[in-house]
Amino acid sequence: MTMSVDPADHSLVELLFVRSVWDLTADLPEADSAPARGRSRRPERPSCEAWSERWRAAWRREWEVRRNEPPGVHAPSWIAQFGADGLDETALKRWVAGLTPVSLPPLDEDPERRVVPALRRAWETGLASVVVLPLRGDWSWTASPRCLVVSGTTRDDSGLYSAALDLFTAGRIAE
């Protein structure tokens, strides 16, 4: 069984940083630990709603690319698309660094090891990758027939993680 788990995807984390520090609206939970704003300030023009729509479009585009392109291919990052104006890149780097564990847990405490039966069932129905996002609370989303996205809270709780994997499996079997 081969599967990838990405605990801090840079493109997605950058988008979540922008959403948080610019107070943009999106149909996602808030960040688990809100990033420090630093000197980040949303440009006055266009409007907050226009920036929110650009953000939602960038989020959708990122997932479209991931569904339709080979693994590892991403849409251009927010900064590549819109520049870094209004973003404190040092604050972004600090937040990203805080999301990445300094050391790996003991093997028997690894979240995937604790949910092997549910993980195996999901893998057997096509799951190839799990993306972990720093979102508040229990949250999961089937991004594609091969990708499950979960909050860190969900991944860290064996019961919640198993339930998310089982929902992925049930959705794939129902197709």
Wavefront OBJ file of the C-alpha trace (Angstrom):
o trace
v 0.000 0.000 0.000
v 1.528 3.306 -1.127
v -0.016 6.600 -0.209
v 1.178 10.154 0.296
v 0.249 12.382 3.220
v 0.995 16.062 2.850
v 0.841 17.868 6.208
v 1.602 21.385 4.910
v 1.053 21.832 1.170
v 2.654 25.214 0.420
v 0.220 26.367 -2.281
v -2.814 25.633 -0.138
v -1.292 26.989 3.064
v -0.380 30.202 1.217
v -4.012 30.539 0.131
v -5.213 29.946 3.692
v -2.765 32.573 4.954
v -4.084 35.161 2.481
v -7.681 34.359 3.380
v -6.977 34.736 7.081
v -4.831 37.874 7.139
v -7.028 39.692 4.603
v -10.301 38.584 6.246
v -11.643 37.117 3.002
v -14.797 35.024 2.862
v -14.740 31.384 1.822
v -16.800 28.319 2.556
v -14.149 26.707 4.763
v -13.516 26.610 8.498
v -11.193 29.241 9.912
v -7.500 28.437 10.372
v -6.822 26.234 13.379
v -4.323 28.723 14.718
v -4.747 32.043 12.995
v -1.526 33.242 11.444
v 0.028 36.440 12.720
v -0.935 39.217 10.342
v 2.424 40.954 10.641
v 2.452 43.809 8.152
v -0.107 42.121 5.897
v -2.886 44.462 4.801
v -5.392 43.804 2.035
v -5.070 46.382 -0.725
v -8.023 48.784 -0.700
v -8.722 48.148 -4.370
v -10.394 46.112 -5.547
v -13.018 45.603 -2.852
v -12.905 42.900 -0.185
v -15.625 41.014 -2.072
v -13.598 41.154 -5.299
v -10.513 39.839 -3.461
v -12.678 37.129 -1.886
v -13.914 36.079 -5.328
v -10.341 36.008 -6.647
v -9.398 33.856 -3.680
v -12.278 31.427 -4.255
v -11.339 31.200 -7.953
v -7.685 30.483 -7.044
v -8.823 27.780 -4.595
v -11.045 26.135 -7.241
v -8.278 26.393 -9.863
v -5.786 24.703 -7.539
v -8.093 21.725 -7.075
v -8.966 21.548 -10.787
v -5.285 21.346 -11.661
v -4.744 18.641 -9.046
v -7.657 16.605 -10.454
v -6.573 16.867 -14.069
v -2.782 16.959 -14.048
v -0.078 14.493 -12.970
v 0.772 14.384 -9.247
v 2.899 17.287 -8.083
v 1.517 19.751 -10.651
v -0.058 22.825 -9.067
v -1.752 25.977 -10.253
v 0.330 29.142 -9.908
v 0.517 30.240 -6.286
v -1.365 33.284 -5.033
v 1.847 35.301 -4.971
v 2.733 34.168 -8.505
v -0.719 35.257 -9.710
v -1.263 38.476 -7.777
v 2.114 39.389 -6.311
v 3.084 39.826 -2.678
v 1.708 43.349 -2.308
v -0.159 43.488 0.986
v 1.376 40.275 2.310
v 4.020 39.973 4.992
v 6.054 37.101 3.567
v 8.028 36.769 6.803
v 4.770 36.200 8.710
v 3.764 33.622 6.086
v 7.092 31.786 6.459
v 6.771 31.787 10.256
v 3.241 30.381 10.078
v 4.286 27.665 7.606
v 7.259 26.748 9.810
v 4.936 26.420 12.797
v 2.717 23.989 10.895
v 5.543 21.588 10.107
v 6.391 19.188 12.927
v 9.936 19.490 14.235
v 10.184 15.729 14.658
v 8.146 12.749 13.602
v 6.009 10.979 16.217
v 6.974 7.478 17.316
v 5.886 5.003 14.654
v 3.047 3.564 16.749
v 1.639 7.107 17.247
v 1.641 7.963 13.543
v -1.930 8.973 12.621
v -2.033 6.628 9.611
v -0.829 3.655 11.649
v -3.640 4.173 14.139
v -6.302 3.910 11.397
v -4.886 1.138 9.216
v -8.183 -0.749 8.647
v -10.026 2.377 7.449
v -6.990 3.540 5.494
v -6.711 0.169 3.738
v -10.392 0.244 2.745
v -9.997 3.773 1.367
v -6.830 2.814 -0.478
v -8.600 -0.198 -1.995
v -11.237 2.160 -3.430
v -8.610 4.464 -4.946
v -7.295 6.807 -2.261
v -3.745 7.831 -3.168
v -3.192 10.961 -1.098
v -4.316 12.757 2.007
v -3.813 16.500 2.271
v -3.866 17.939 5.785
v -4.902 21.562 6.194
v -4.604 23.710 9.325
v -8.363 24.240 9.641
v -10.356 24.471 12.861
v -12.334 21.478 14.064
v -13.371 18.207 12.466
v -13.460 18.742 8.709
v -12.946 16.556 5.657
v -13.598 16.817 1.944
v -13.208 14.405 -0.947
v -11.272 16.575 -3.387
v -11.067 13.923 -6.093
v -11.475 10.166 -6.544
v -7.890 9.832 -5.338
v -7.537 12.603 -2.736
v -9.018 13.197 0.705
v -8.487 16.539 2.452
v -8.759 16.688 6.241
v -8.154 19.179 9.005
v -5.289 18.565 11.388
v -7.883 17.997 14.114
v -9.476 15.214 12.085
v -6.157 13.538 11.303
v -4.979 13.703 14.910
v -8.110 11.972 16.268
v -8.268 8.279 15.323
v -12.059 8.130 15.506
v -12.557 11.250 13.366
v -9.896 10.193 10.878
v -11.384 6.701 10.526
v -14.829 8.235 9.978
v -13.476 10.571 7.269
v -11.732 7.667 5.540
v -14.915 5.576 5.766
v -16.926 8.423 4.215
v -14.402 8.585 1.388
v -14.736 4.814 0.889
v -18.532 4.906 1.000
v -18.614 7.715 -1.563
v -16.280 5.827 -3.896
v -18.284 2.591 -3.586
v -21.544 4.460 -4.295
v -20.172 5.869 -7.578
l 1 2 3 4 5 6 7 8 9 10 11 12 13 14 15 16 17 18 19 20 21 22 23 24 25 26 27 28 29 30 31 32 33 34 35 36 37 38 39 40 41 42 43 44 45 46 47 48 49 50 51 52 53 54 55 56 57 58 59 60 61 62 63 64 65 66 67 68 69 70 71 72 73 74 75 76 77 78 79 80 81 82 83 84 85 86 87 88 89 90 91 92 93 94 95 96 97 98 99 100 101 102 103 104 105 106 107 108 109 110 111 112 113 114 115 116 117 118 119 120 121 122 123 124 125 126 127 128 129 130 131 132 133 134 135 136 137 138 139 140 141 142 143 144 145 146 147 148 149 150 151 152 153 154 155 156 157 158 159 160 161 162 163 164 165 166 167 168 169 170 171 172 173 174 175
